[in-house]
């Protein structure tokens, strides 16, 4: 059925199954029942051969059948022993069989008594029995198609994840689309396609739709809390970029309620509260918390969050702390024009105009437009 020899390894069996499942899938042949039956048969064969115990039992049954066939062949080739009532060639001692009369002719056989033919009646009980069997067969067919669609969707998802890890974005998108065409509520495929739309294609509307669908499809069975929290965090980032700060705030809060160790959600919520919701003190608390979590884990804080933390400290007139945070950002990227501009503004707020102008000059050299405009006001 799979076109592989009995000694084929598991990898060849899996490869043959995937090829035949793709070629024989009923959706590719307009629902042709011939292809549907072959598709089911291939699935059953793969179910037997992919399981080590079931394959061993199957091989044992083949060996037993082959052994019985060989024994029958040998028995048919050996003539039966014992006396015969018929005269054999070269055996004059054997007498011919005795017959009392010739066989009966066709006319005589015509008058033999025959059993009366019984008329079959189809009653109500038979009707319900046939209807029940038909319904069970229908349910089996639907169940088999659902199972095979799920199996094929998982295979497409694994191929898409492999392509995504290799940086093959087009191939990853194609495999994920095929997976979701067979199973539109596949949460893992929805999450990965949302990440592809968000980070690679920069299609925030499509990414938001994928994340929301992944959260809805994951309700039964539910996703682990940590995975749900990460999906909510990414959804919040999409909403913030689409200028939906209130929805982003809700997504970040739900994410942190599920996973308090998600430092990225603290930083993103702090930035959203600072820049969009104008909540400086709650924003600074979130940024401090996320900064501390990443530092304990030995991970660097992304530059935009360091700049947001420094801006919150400067807004609260905590200039020495803001200066330390800005210098941490400058250490990560010494020629970042925005950090240099923020340091210049901080120096001006602290009353050090000369240092502020120097930072503006360096920011203008780095190509930051706001630093160039501020440098024009320096003496």
N, C-alpha and C positions, 0 to 999 in steps of 0.2 A: 504493500500500500504506500509506503514512504519511498520505495525505490532504493533501499540500502541493503547490503548483505547482512546475514545474521551476526557477523562478527564486527559490525560497524561500531565505532566508539560513540559516546554520548554526544560529542560535539557534532559529528556527522548527522546523527539523528535529529538534533535540534536544528541544524542548518537546513536539512531536507524538509522538516516540518514548516519552518518559517517560509521557505520558498513556495511550498505547495499551498500553505494557508493564504498567502498573498495572491497566488495565481487563481485559486479556486473559490475565493470569497464571493458569496452570492451577490453582494452589492456591485461587484464588477461585471456581472453577467445578467443584470436585470432581474434578479430573483429566480433564475432558472433552477428548477428542482433537481435536475441532473447534477449541476455543480454544487447545489446545497447538500445533496446526499454524499457526494465525494468529499466535500468539505468536512461533514460530520465524521465520515469514516477515517479521514486523515487525523482528525482530532482524537478519535478513540484510539487509533494506532499509536499516536504520540503519547497519550496517557498511559498506555501499557509499557511502551519501550523506554519512556523517560524515568520510570520508577524501577529501581534495581530489583526489588522483590517480585514485582509483577512480571518483569522481563525474565527473571530466572524461572518462574512458574511457566511462562509461555514457552521458553526454550525447552523445558522439561516435557511439556505436552507435545511439542513438535517431535522430540526424540522418541516418545512413546508411540506416537502415531506412525512414525517412520519404521519403528521396530515391528509393530503389528502388521503393517503393509508388507514388509519383507517376509515375515513368517507366513502370511497368506499366499504370497507368491511362491514360496518354496513348497508349501503344502499342495498347491495346485499343480506343480511340476512333477510330484511323486505319484505314480498310479496306485489306486486303492488295492489292498491285499484281500485275499479271501476267495472262496469259490464263486463262480459266476454261473448263472442259469443259462447263459447263452454260449453257444459253441465258439471258441476262439480259434483263429487260424492255426493249423498244425496241432490241434488237440482233439484227436479222434475219440477220446474217452468221454468227452462231454456231450450229452444228448441235447438235441434242440428243445426249446421250450414247447410245452403243450398248450394248445388252444382248444377250447370247447366249441367256439363259434366265431364267425367273423365279427369285427367291430360293428356297432350299431350305425345305421345310416342316418342321413340328415332328416329323412321323413319320420323315422322312429323317434329320434331325439326331439322332434317338434312337439310331440304329444306328451312330453314329460311335464309333470306338475311344477308350476313356478310359484314362488311366494308372491302374494299380492303387493303391489307397489303402494307404499304409504305416502300420503299427501302431507307435505311439510306445511305447517301453519306458523306464521310469524305473529306471536302474541305481544302483549304490552310489556311483559317482563324482558323479552328478547330485545324489544326496541330500546328500553332504558339501558340494558347491558351494552348494546352496540354504541349508544350515545355516550355512555360513560367511558368506554374504551377509546372512542374517538376524541373525547375531551382530554383524556390522559395523554394520548399521543400528541395532541396539539400542545398541551402544556410542556411535554418533554421537548418538543421542537423549539418552542419559545425559550425555554430554560437553556437549552444547548446553545442557541444563538446568543443569548445574553452572556453566557459564560465565555463563549469564544470571542465575543466582542470585547469583553473585559481583558481576556488574555492578550488579544492582539493590541488593545490599547496600552497595556502595560509594556509590551515589547516596543511599541513605537515610543513610549515615554522614555524607556531605558536608552534607546538609540538617540533620542533628542538630548538627554542629559549628557551622554558621552560626547556628542557633537558640541554641546555648550561648553563642556570642560576643555575641549580642544580649541575653542575660539571659532568654530565653524558656525557662525550665526545663522546664515541662510538655511543650512541643512538642519540646524536645531529647530528653527521656526517651522520648517516643513514637517518634521517628525512630530512636533508637539501639536500642530494643527490636525494631523492624521489621527493622533491619539484622542484628541477632543472631539473629532468627528464621530468616532466610535463610542466614546463615553464622555459626554459633555460635562459630567460632574466629577471628573478626575481631579481631586484637589492638588496633587503634586504637580501635574501638568499645568494646571491653571497658575499655580504659584511661580513655576519656572518661566512660563510664557510672560507673566506679568513682570518678572525681573528682566527678561529680555526686552520687553517693550519700554521699560523704565530706564534701564542703564545703557542699552545699546541703540535702540530705535528712537528714544526720547519721545515716545508716544504716550503721554501721561494719561490721556483719557482711556486708551485701551488698557494700560496697566492698571488703572483704578478699577475698571470693569472686571478684569481678571482677578484682582485681589478680592473684590466683593463677592464674586462668584465662588472663589475658593473658600471663603469664610462660610458662605451659605451651604455649599456642598459638604463641608466638613462637619456639619451638625450631627450626622449619623453615618458612620461612627465618628465621634468627636476627635479632632486633632489633639496631639499632646499640647499642654499649655505653652511650652516654650516655642513650638512651631506656630501656634496661633498668635502669640505675642509678636513674633517676627513679622508675620503677615500684616498685623495691625500697624506695626511700626512703618513698614513700607507703604501701606495705604495712607498713613498720616503724612509721609513725605510727599506723596502724589498730591494729596489735598492741599498741603501748604504751598506747593509749587503752582497749583491751580487757583491760588488766592481764596482758599476756603479755610481760614484759620480756626473757626469754631469747630468745624468737622475734624480738622487735624488735631485739635486739642482733645477732642473726645476719643479719637483713635489712639493717641499716645497714652491717655489715661487708662484705657482698656488694656493696652499692651503691658503697662507697668503693673496693673492689678494682677495680671497673670504671671509676669516674670519680673521681679524687682531687680534682678541682676543684669537686665538689658540696658547697659550704659548708653548705647546709641539712642534709645528712646528718651532717656533723661536729657541728653544734649539737644536732641531735636525739639523736644517740648520746651526746653529753656529758650532756644533760639526763636521758636514760634511765639512764645509769651513776650519776649523782649521786642522783637521787630514788628509783630503784627497786632498782638493784644495789648501792648504797652504796659505789661505787668512786670516791672523791673525787679522787685524783690523776689517774687516766686521764680522768675526766670533765672536770677543769680543762684538761687538755691538748687535748681535743677542742674545748671551748668557746673556748679561746684561738685555736686554729687556724681555726675557722670564723669567729670575730670578725675575725681578721686578713684572711681572704680577702674577706669582705664589705666591709671598710674599703678594701682596695686597689681593689675594683671600684666604689667610691663608693656603696655601698648601705648602708642603715641596718640594724642588727641588731635583730631583733624583741625586744620588751620582755621576754617570759618568759625568753629565753636570756640577756639581760643580768642579770636577777635571779638566774638559776641560776649564772652565772659569779661574781657577787658573793657568793652564799651559799657556793660552793666555796672562794673565797679567805678568807672569814671563818672557815670551818671549819678552815682551815689556819693561822689566826691571822695572815694577811697583811692586816691591817686597812687600812693606807693604800691598797693596791691595790683592795681591796673597796670602799672609800669612793669612789674614782675611778669605778669601774664603776657603782655605784649612782647617782652624780650624773649620769653619762651617760644612764642610764635615766630619771632625773628630768628631765633636759633634754628628752628626747623627750616625756614626759607629766608635766608638773609636778604634777598633782593625783592621781597614781595612789596609792591608799591602801596597796597592798602594798609599793611601793618606799619610801614614807615609813615604814612599819612596820619594814622591813628596815634602814633607816638608823638608826631608833631603837634596834633591837637591837644594831646594830654600835656605836653610841655607848655603850651600856651596857657592852658587852664591853670597850671601850677605856677604861672608867672615867669617862665623861662622862655622868652621869645627867641633868643639866639639859638637855643637848642631846637626849638620848634621849627625855625626856618631851615636849619641844617637837615632835619628829618624831611621837610617838604622838598628840599633840593634833591635828596637821595630818592625820594618817591617819584619826583618828576623825571629823574634820570631813568628810573625803572619803567617809565611810561604810564604812570597812573594819572588820569586826567584831573582828579580832584586835588592831587598834590601840586600839579602845575598851576591850577587856579589859585590855590592858597599861597604858592610861592610868589605869585604876582603882587601880593599885598605885603610881602616882606621888604624891608629896607635894603 
